[in-house]
């Protein structure tokens, strides 16, 4: 089971601009923003649901879940109709099944990393949908050949998603039960998480990245699934601004992603399996 935190009153506001880019925030920044997602006004620290409002005497979810589903629909609909998202969904589902990584988690991570732009390249040199560093991709089966370099292959959605999902599975094994640390490691590097005592490193970019992915992931997950999750730290809050661009040029982190510490190298050797050529 994943452990993660959400605000007691988690909200996600947003609008879609004329280019089809989604702009999301944790509060309404101006008149263009509409409610994309609303979480629980008062949540139990263990389930994330208010026991008085959400459950009847038989333990069934009542109107709260319906309300959440309704407020959830805008962001879910966007992920359903975006051409950039739709074009890679079959790859996402295949990778989700093969590597046992949640489909919605892959969507949320890619949204933050690349805005679903398969050609995205970060200033650090991370490439493609899941913003993989070439050296990291090599560890997970992406090899150059006479036709294409590793960088060129990483612009192929299927290759990029498969390698990225393998990497994410390794991180899930390395930081079991703590999705926030998994995301922090994906952004800042496993060494940074270990360096700071298995906590999210004190990097503003990484902290905002974790919050952005978590809030988007929360919005994409069905309410009944979220009811089963346990919050790890109810004192944490959502960010004031959570911006995600779909189909735009905004690229995610890769702060220290090119470096692997020894334990992860062992995991990656086991996970690499067959080549993704």
N, C-alpha and C positions, 0 to 999 in steps of 0.2 A: 504493500500500500504506500502511496505517496503521501508525504506530509508537507503541507504548505499553508501559508497564511494569506488571508484576505482581510480587507478592512471590514469593520462591523457594518459599514454602509458603502459597499463597493458600487460605484457607478462608472459607466463608460459612455461618454458622449462623443458624437462625431458627425461628420458630414462628408459627402463625396463631391469632389470638385469636378470641373468641366473636363478634366483629363482622366477621370475615373479613379483618381487617387483618394484613398480614405485618410482622413485626419481624425485621430482619436484623442480624447483627453479625459481625465478623471473628473472634470467639472465643466460646466458650460462656459466657454471662454467668450463667446459672442453669439449673436442671434442666428448664425448659420448652424450652430450645433444642435443636434437633436439627441434624445436618449437612445443609445444603442444597446445598453445593458444595465440592469439594476440588480444588485445582489440583495442580501438580507439586511433589513434595518436593524434587527437584533438577532444575533446568532449565538447558538450554543457553542462553547469552546471546543466541544468534541465533534459535533456533527456539522456545524455551520448552519443549522436550522433552529429557529425559535420553537421550542417544544410546545408552547402554549398555542401558537398560531398555525403551525405547520402540520401537526400530527393529530389525528383524532384518537378516540379511545382504543381503537383497534390497531393503531400504529400506521394508519394510512396517510399518505401525503394529501393535504387538502388544497385549498385555493391558493396558498402561497406558491406552490409549484407551478400552478397555471399562470399566476402573475409573472413569475420569473421567466417562464417559457415565452410569454408574450413580449416582455421587455427584451428578451434574448434574441427575438426573431430578426431584428434589423442586421445585426452583425453576422448572424448565421446566414441570412439571405444574401448578404454581400459575398460571403465566401462561396456561396452556391452559384452566383451568377457572374462573378468576375472571370473574364476570359483567361487571364493569366493563371488563375487558380484552377479553373476547369481543365486547362490543357495538361496539367501535371497530376491531377487527382489519381489517375490509375497508377502512376508511379508511386505516389504516396501510400496508396492502399497496399500495393505489393510490398513496399519496404516495411510498412507497419506490420504486416503478417509475417514476413520473413524474419525480421529482427526483433519482433515483439516490442515495438515502440508505439505508443498511442498515436492514432491518426490525427487527432486534434492537436496533440502536442507538436507534431511535425508541422502542421499548418501554422500554429502560433509562432513557432521558432522561425520558420521561413519568412513569415510576415515581418518580423522584427529584423531579421538578418538582411534580407535582400528586397523586400517588397514584391517577391515573386518575379524578380527579374533574373533570368538565367544567365545573362551576360554581365551581371554586376561584379565589379572588382573593387575591393576596398583599398584605402591607402596603404594598408599593411600587406596587401597582396593576396588576401583571401578571395576566393573565386566562386561564383555561381550562387545557386539558390540557397544553399546552406553555408555559404561563405567558408569554404574549406581552404586551409593553407595547403599548398602543393605537397610539402613534406608529410603533413598529416594524412593527406589522401593516399600517398604512396603506402603508408603503413596499413591502410585498409583496402588494398588491392588495386588501386588505380595506377597503372604503369604506362609509361610512354612507349610508343612503337614508331615504326617508320613513317606512319601517316600523321600522327598527332602527338603533341607534347601532353604532359599531365595537365597543364593549365587549359589547353584546348579541350581536353576530355572533360574537364570539370564544368564546362559550359553546357554539356549534355545533361538535361534534367535527370534522366534515368541513372546515369553514372554518379552524378553529384548526390542525389537523394539516397541512393544505396550506400555510398561511402559515408555520408553524414549520419544516416540512421545507424550504421555499424558503430560509428564513433559515439553516438548518443547512448547506444546500448552498453558500451564499455563504461561510460560515465555513470550510468544507472547502476551498474555493478560496483563501481568504485565508491559511490556515495549512496548506498541503499537506503531507501525510505526518505530521502531528502531531495526533492526535486529542485528546490531553490539552489542548493549547492551544485547540482548537476548543471543547471543553467549558468551559474557563476563560473564553473569550470569551463564550460563551452565557450564562454565569452572571454574570460581573463586567463585561462590556462589552469590546469590541474595543480601545478606547482604553487600558484598564487593562493588557491583555496587551502592547500595543506600548510603553506607558510603562515597563514593567519588563523591557524588552529581549527581547521575545518569550519570556517565561517566565511560569509560573503566578504571578499576583500573590500577595503575602504576606498574603492575607486568609484567615482560618481557615475561614470559610464556604465560600469558593471552593475551597480545597484539599480540604476534606472532600467537597464536592459532586463534584469531579472523581474522587476516589477511589471514591465511592459509585457513580457512573454507570459507571466503568470496571470495577469489580468485578462489578456486576450484568451488564454487557454481556459480560464474560468468561464468566460463568456461563451466559449464554443462548446463546453461540455454540457450534457443534459443535466438538469437539476437533480434528478435522482442519483446520478453518479456522484455529484458534488456533495450530496447529503451524507455519503459514506466516507468522505475524507475527513481527516483530523487536522485541525490547525496546529502548527508547530509553535507559534508565538503570537498571541492575540494582541500584543503591544505594538506590532509593526503596523504601519499605515501604507495606503496606496499612494503613489506619487501624485503631485498636483497636475502634472502634465504627462500624458502618455500618448505619444504621437507615433503612428504607423502609416507608412505609405505603401500602397499596393500598386505595383506597376510603374513606380517612379524610380528615381536614381538613388534614393536614400539607401545607404548600406549599413549593415550592423557592425558588430564589434570586431572580434579577432584581435583583442588586445595582446594576448600572449599565446594564442592558439597553436602556434607552430612548435611549441616546446612540450615535450612529454617527459614526465618524471618516471623513474624506474618502474614503479608498480603498474602504471598505465601501459608502459611498453610491453610488459608481460601480457596484460589483458589484450592489447591490440594485436600481438602476435597470434593469440588464440582466436581472436575474432576475425582476423583478416580473411581467412579461408581462401576461397577461390578468387581469382583476379576478376576485376570489374571491367576489363578491357572489352 
